[in-house]
């Protein structure tokens, strides 16, 4: 891929708050906590930052519709600040903007920060529905669980998967994430759940039960990026670098059943294909993934969309333990959206935070024995009318 960003930008600092119900804290508190951890990690002065991007998707009530709250909270004096929003890919969009600014030579140091006080945005902590054609299109079955339940039915029909096998694989996805979440100090839900409890949980939208759905949380995450050359001048001999960031967005063709039968997410496939090309690797080179497990079936289908399982085989790969923390391709080593919840603006950067720490050997009890490349994936919207983001991180040398 000509003019890609592979190894042109290094991440030198990252921070992440705990995710949870932060009723006693405002978004500015979460912003400061995530940023200050990243700044300590980077070892630079606040005044060296040349530009900043804030990702915030749904929280206009607390944050507003500009990036000025970021400048205020972080005391960023006179530098350009921008707010970005791209549905559930918002955190990755902020990282993409900061990365491109450094790669272009516009600034030496840039900040990407995602934040969301999702518990405050509407009844029961769920975001209020805003009216309008675009917003109504991405949730046509009345709710996110109802919409993603259609993905499960279409997947089963296309591949001839028995309902019992699909349900067992979905339960394993959730079981695995809860096992990992126990070892993740910043996760919202840190309790192991046995398979029987998952399978017998109340139904939300058939076949999605309670434990097939991620939670609703508040949180923030932050990255500070620069060039590899500057990173080395700061004493970082082998920095974590961005190998690829790719997005693919819908324009409506998914509504044609001549093009798409509802059993996969074409935008994830397109973004992944371009990300592998930009990074110069194949899916088999990955050491780990953090994917958009808003629902267990989403993670299951994403394994095929990323090329990690053959079409129709993810159910069996999951049941074989391929994506467990001790499997050959660990997924959601920190517990994923399932255990962190999904404060929309922060999720993409929270995923990068886990990959970054795994690459640096800082993941504590979750640490994998060998990490060369890690992939993050976000899916904004629905399986159709979506935006998919795929990032790949690795070490420079």
Beta strands, then each sheet from edge to edge (+ up, - down):
strand 1: 10-16
strand 2: 51-55
strand 3: 80-84
strand 4: 110-117
strand 5: 203-205
strand 6: 208-209
strand 7: 218-226
strand 8: 240-249
strand 9: 288-290
strand 10: 330-331
strand 11: 373-380
strand 12: 387-395
sheet 1: 3+ 2+ 4+ 7- 1+ 8- 12+ 11- 9- 10-
sheet 2: 5+ 6-
end
